[in-house]
């Protein structure tokens, strides 16, 4: 684990609006990961962006400092973040290396670091982030081993502790807020964004018999897929500007880096309606402009408003945090010899070919005259002996290496 590194930016150290500045648009992830790998000599990397954290998990031989983080962010965001904000962000980042990095990734995936401890969405988000980068060739064998152990550990935490008993995720907290506001089943609900967060919240609403949905998304096919599940109508994101059928609730979560719901757009959506509305904004950065929140009669629910409930939840589950940490510690201990064994396997992967080369040289060069003078039966016996020895020479070093690892674990 010598070269495993993580640079983490979370709600615990950085204000959510500044954290939102670090979010990469989906279209920019590939090009920026290619760029940063080349500039900093990084062999494997994946990027994780959620509603309250942005993390870069990668391998590198050099140590990571705050100065490195600043240069790293300069490449990712190319001056989009103001210098004053960048300095605050760099000061608030957390750097993890070697086993500390593995421990952190396990804690994140097990929800021990989540805004709401016990929510299972984070494991799916980590896996999705990794798989996406793996498919595009940004990760390799080392990260595969790491992620296999991370996923195993997270599943054990969720299975063998009460950390996810009656889970309260950000999505379920948002639904409970809506339920407390007593919106009626036929309320006109606009869903902006058809990603995983909105899909999950929509499942809660459908389960509880809400039925009047309009779904807007940048890609129409994704809006249509979600709308068909809800019995609603699908639109493109551009259709928002001339939507005039009214609404009671807006649920929004997109990957936009600038507010989508501006004052002008909100006025168009109201279309003269003066009744009190509800906006559930689970995007980071927020999809709703501050002018809308400040100047209109509405109930506004965002990630930050859920923090008090999350903190109370954290206190109630403190004992489960301890149990989860014990599972993580056990898995790290078990993983050490596995990683050593894999390093030996990789180091010895050329042994079979080398032995075959030695055998071929012996038969066809060094002892060629003697071998050619043998009668067919003797040559056949010799070749059988050589084949047997070749097979044993290939297996013996690996068996011995595994025994050493087991006895020294």
C-alpha positions in Angstrom: 0.0 0.0 0.0 3.1 2.2 -0.1 1.9 4.2 -3.1 -1.9 4.5 -2.3 -2.9 8.2 -1.9 -6.2 10.0 -1.4 -6.9 13.7 -1.5 -10.3 14.3 0.1 -12.5 17.4 0.3 -15.6 17.0 2.5 -18.4 18.8 4.2 -16.6 18.4 7.5 -13.7 20.8 6.6 -15.1 22.8 3.6 -18.3 24.8 3.2 -20.7 23.2 0.7 -20.7 26.1 -1.7 -16.9 25.9 -2.0 -17.0 22.1 -2.2 -19.3 22.5 -5.1 -16.6 24.4 -7.0 -14.5 21.1 -7.1 -17.2 19.0 -8.8 -16.2 17.9 -12.3 -18.8 17.9 -15.0 -19.3 14.4 -16.5 -18.1 15.6 -19.9 -14.8 16.8 -18.3 -13.9 13.8 -16.2 -12.1 11.8 -18.9 -10.0 14.7 -20.2 -8.9 16.0 -16.8 -8.0 12.5 -15.5 -5.9 11.9 -18.6 -4.2 15.3 -18.1 -3.5 14.8 -14.4 -2.1 11.3 -14.9 0.3 12.6 -17.4 1.4 15.7 -15.5 1.9 14.0 -12.1 3.1 10.5 -13.3 0.0 8.8 -11.8 -0.5 5.2 -12.9 -4.0 4.6 -11.5 -6.7 7.0 -10.4 -10.4 7.4 -9.9 -12.6 10.4 -9.0 -15.5 10.3 -6.5 -18.0 13.2 -6.4 -21.1 13.0 -4.1 -23.4 15.6 -2.5 -20.9 16.2 0.3 -17.5 15.0 -0.8 -15.0 15.1 -3.6 -12.1 12.7 -3.5 -9.3 11.6 -5.8 -8.0 8.1 -5.1 -4.7 7.3 -6.9 -1.3 5.7 -6.9 1.9 7.8 -6.9 5.5 7.3 -5.7 6.0 10.8 -4.4 4.7 12.2 -1.1 1.7 14.4 -1.1 1.9 17.9 0.3 -0.5 20.9 0.4 1.6 22.5 -2.3 1.1 19.3 -4.5 -2.7 19.6 -3.8 -2.7 23.2 -5.0 -0.9 22.3 -8.3 -3.2 19.3 -8.6 -6.3 21.4 -8.4 -4.9 24.0 -10.8 -4.7 21.2 -13.4 -8.2 20.0 -12.6 -10.0 23.4 -12.5 -7.7 25.6 -14.6 -8.3 28.8 -12.8 -12.1 28.3 -12.4 -11.7 28.6 -8.6 -10.7 32.0 -7.3 -7.3 32.1 -5.6 -8.8 33.1 -2.2 -11.2 30.2 -2.4 -8.5 27.8 -3.6 -6.3 28.6 -0.6 -9.2 27.9 1.8 -10.0 24.6 -0.1 -6.4 23.5 0.0 -6.1 24.3 3.7 -9.3 22.3 4.4 -8.3 19.2 2.3 -7.3 15.9 4.0 -4.4 13.8 2.7 -4.2 10.1 3.3 -1.4 7.8 2.3 -0.6 4.1 2.5 -2.7 2.2 5.1 -4.3 5.4 6.3 -5.6 5.8 2.7 -7.1 2.3 2.7 -8.6 2.9 6.1 -10.2 6.1 4.9 -11.6 4.5 1.8 -13.1 1.7 3.8 -14.7 4.2 6.3 -16.2 6.2 3.4 -17.6 3.1 1.7 -19.0 1.8 5.0 -20.7 5.2 5.6 -18.7 5.9 8.7 -17.7 9.2 7.2 -21.1 10.0 5.7 -23.3 13.0 6.5 -25.8 10.4 7.7 -24.0 7.4 9.1 -25.5 4.1 8.0 -26.8 5.2 4.6 -25.9 2.7 1.9 -25.9 5.0 -1.1 -22.3 5.8 -0.6 -21.1 2.3 -1.3 -23.0 2.3 -4.6 -21.5 5.7 -5.4 -17.9 4.6 -4.7 -18.3 1.4 -6.8 -19.9 3.3 -9.7 -17.1 5.9 -9.6 -14.4 3.1 -9.6 -16.1 1.0 -12.3 -16.5 4.0 -14.6 -12.8 4.8 -14.3 -11.9 1.1 -14.6 -13.8 0.8 -17.9 -11.9 3.7 -19.3 -8.5 2.3 -18.3 -7.7 4.7 -15.5 -7.3 1.9 -12.9 -5.4 -1.4 -13.0 -4.6 -4.5 -10.9 -3.6 -2.7 -7.7 -6.8 -0.7 -7.5 -8.8 -3.8 -8.3 -7.4 -5.6 -5.2 -8.0 -2.5 -3.1 -11.6 -2.1 -4.2 -12.4 -5.8 -3.8 -11.3 -5.5 -0.2 -13.1 -2.2 0.3 -16.4 -3.6 -1.0 -16.1 -6.7 1.1 -15.4 -4.6 4.2 -18.3 -2.3 3.6 -20.7 -5.2 3.2 -19.5 -6.7 6.4 -20.1 -3.4 8.3 -23.6 -3.2 6.9 -24.3 -6.9 7.7 -22.7 -7.4 11.1 -23.5 -4.1 12.8 -26.7 -2.1 13.3 -25.2 0.9 11.5 -27.8 0.7 8.7 -30.7 -0.4 10.8 -33.6 1.9 10.0 -31.2 3.9 7.7 -31.7 7.6 7.3 -30.0 8.6 4.0 -30.0 12.1 2.6 -32.8 10.9 0.2 -34.9 9.5 3.0 -34.4 12.6 5.1 -35.6 14.7 2.2 -38.7 12.5 1.8 -39.4 12.8 5.5 -39.2 16.5 5.2 -41.7 16.4 2.3 -44.0 14.1 4.3 -43.9 16.5 7.3 -45.0 19.3 5.0 -48.1 17.2 4.2 -48.0 17.4 0.4 -51.1 15.7 -1.1 -50.7 12.7 -3.5 -51.8 14.7 -6.5 -49.3 17.5 -5.9 -47.7 18.7 -9.2 -44.0 17.6 -8.8 -41.3 18.7 -11.2 -38.2 16.5 -11.1 -35.1 18.2 -12.6 -32.3 15.7 -13.3 -32.8 11.9 -13.8 -29.7 10.8 -11.9 -29.4 8.3 -9.1 -30.4 10.7 -6.3 -33.6 11.8 -7.9 -34.4 8.3 -9.0 -34.1 7.1 -5.4 -36.3 10.0 -4.1 -38.8 9.3 -6.8 -39.0 5.7 -5.7 -40.1 6.9 -2.2 -42.7 9.2 -3.7 -44.1 6.5 -6.0 -44.2 4.0 -3.1 -46.3 6.4 -1.2 -48.8 7.0 -4.1 -47.6 10.3 -5.5 -48.6 10.3 -9.1 -48.3 13.7 -10.9 -44.7 14.0 -12.2 -42.9 15.9 -14.9 -39.3 14.9 -15.4 -36.7 17.2 -17.0 -33.2 16.1 -17.9 -30.4 17.1 -20.3 -30.7 13.7 -22.0 -34.3 13.1 -23.0 -34.0 9.3 -23.0 -33.1 9.3 -19.3 -36.0 11.6 -18.5 -38.3 9.3 -20.4 -37.0 6.2 -18.5 -37.7 7.8 -15.1 -41.0 9.3 -16.3 -42.2 5.9 -17.5 -41.5 4.4 -14.1 -43.5 7.2 -12.4 -46.3 7.4 -15.0 -45.2 11.0 -15.7 -44.2 13.1 -18.7 -40.6 13.6 -19.9 -39.0 16.8 -21.1 -35.6 18.1 -22.0 -33.9 20.5 -19.6 -34.4 23.3 -22.2 -38.2 22.7 -22.0 -38.1 24.3 -18.5 -37.9 27.8 -20.0 -41.4 27.5 -21.5 -43.1 25.0 -19.1 -46.4 26.6 -18.1 -48.5 23.8 -16.4 -47.6 24.9 -12.9 -46.1 23.0 -10.0 -46.3 22.5 -6.2 -42.9 20.8 -5.6 -39.6 21.0 -7.4 -37.1 18.3 -6.8 -33.7 19.0 -8.4 -30.3 17.3 -8.5 -28.2 17.8 -11.5 -24.4 17.9 -12.2 -24.6 21.6 -13.3 -21.9 23.9 -12.0 -24.1 27.0 -12.1 -27.7 27.4 -10.7 -30.4 26.1 -13.0 -33.4 27.6 -11.2 -32.7 31.4 -11.6 -35.1 34.1 -10.6 -36.3 34.6 -14.2 -36.9 30.9 -14.7 -38.7 30.6 -11.4 -41.1 33.4 -12.4 -41.9 31.7 -15.6 -42.6 28.4 -13.8 -44.9 30.1 -11.3 -46.8 31.6 -14.2 -48.6 34.1 -11.9 -49.2 31.5 -9.1 -48.7 33.1 -5.7 -49.2 30.1 -3.4 -46.3 28.7 -1.3 -44.1 26.2 -3.1 -41.5 23.6 -2.0 -38.0 23.2 -3.5 -35.9 20.1 -2.6 -32.4 20.9 -3.9 -30.0 18.0 -3.4 -27.4 19.2 -5.9 -23.9 20.3 -5.0 -23.4 23.0 -5.9 -27.0 24.0 -5.4 -29.3 24.2 -8.5 -31.3 27.0 -7.0 -30.1 30.6 -7.1 -30.0 32.5 -3.8 -32.3 35.2 -5.3 -35.0 32.6 -5.6 -34.6 31.4 -2.0 -34.5 35.0 -0.7 -37.4 36.6 -2.7 -40.1 34.0 -3.0 -42.6 32.3 -0.7 -41.3 28.7 -0.4 -40.0 25.9 1.7 -36.5 25.2 0.7 -34.8 21.9 1.6 -31.2 21.3 0.7 -28.4 19.0 2.0 -27.3 21.6 4.5 -30.7 21.7 6.2 -30.4 18.0 6.9 -27.2 18.3 8.9 -28.8 18.7 12.3 -30.7 15.5 11.9 -27.6 13.7 10.6 -25.6 14.9 13.6 -28.2 13.6 16.0 -28.2 10.3 14.1 -24.4 10.2 14.4 -24.5 10.4 18.2 -27.2 7.7 18.4 -25.0 5.3 16.4 -21.7 6.1 18.0 -21.4 2.5 19.4 -22.0 1.2 15.8 -19.1 3.3 14.6 -16.8 1.5 17.0 -18.1 -1.9 15.8 -17.6 -0.8 12.2 -14.1 0.4 12.9 -13.2 -3.0 14.4 -14.4 -4.7 11.2 -12.2 -2.3 9.1 -9.2 -3.0 11.3 -9.6 -6.7 10.9 -9.9 -6.4 7.1 -6.8 -4.3 6.8 -4.8 -6.9 8.8 -6.2 -9.7 6.6 -5.4 -7.7 3.4 -1.6 -7.2 4.1 -0.5 -10.7 3.2 -2.9 -10.8 0.2 -1.3 -7.7 -1.1 2.2 -9.1 -0.5 1.2 -12.3 -2.2 0.0 -10.4 -5.3 3.2 -8.5 -5.5 5.1 -11.7 -5.4 2.8 -13.2 -8.1 3.4 -10.2 -10.4 7.2 -10.2 -9.7 7.3 -13.9 -10.6 5.0 -13.9 -13.6 8.0 -14.2 -15.9 9.3 -17.4 -14.1 7.4 -19.9 -16.4 8.7 -18.3 -19.6 12.3 -18.1 -18.2 12.2 -21.8 -17.2 10.9 -22.7 -20.7 13.7 -20.7 -22.2 16.3 -22.6 -20.0 14.8 -25.9 -21.0 14.8 -25.1 -24.7 18.4 -23.8 -24.5 19.5 -27.0 -22.7 17.8 -29.3 -25.3 18.6 -27.4 -28.4 21.9 -25.7 -27.7 23.9 -26.6 -24.6 23.3 -30.4 -24.8 22.1 -30.6 -28.4 24.7 -33.1 -29.6 24.2 -35.4 -26.6 20.4 -35.3 -27.0 20.5 -35.9 -30.7 22.6 -39.0 -30.2 20.0 -40.6 -28.0 17.7 -43.3 -29.4 13.9 -42.3 -29.6 13.0 -44.1 -26.4 15.7 -42.5 -24.4 14.9 -39.0 -25.9 11.2 -39.5 -25.0 12.1 -40.4 -21.4 14.4 -37.4 -21.2 11.8 -35.0 -22.5 9.2 -36.4 -19.9 11.7 -35.8 -17.1 12.4 -32.3 -18.4 8.7 -31.5 -18.6 8.1 -32.8 -15.1 10.9 -30.8 -13.7 9.7 -27.7 -15.6 6.3 -28.0 -14.1 7.7 -28.4 -10.6 10.2 -25.6 -11.0 7.3 -23.3 -11.9 5.1 -24.2 -8.9 7.7 -24.6 -6.1 8.8 -21.0 -5.8 5.2 -19.8 -5.6 4.3 -22.4 -3.0 7.4 -21.5 -0.9 6.6 -17.8 -1.2 3.0 -18.4 0.0 4.2 -20.4 3.0 6.6 -17.6 3.9 3.7 -15.1 3.8 1.4 -17.3 5.9 4.1 -18.0 8.5 5.0 -14.3 8.8 1.4 -12.9 8.7 
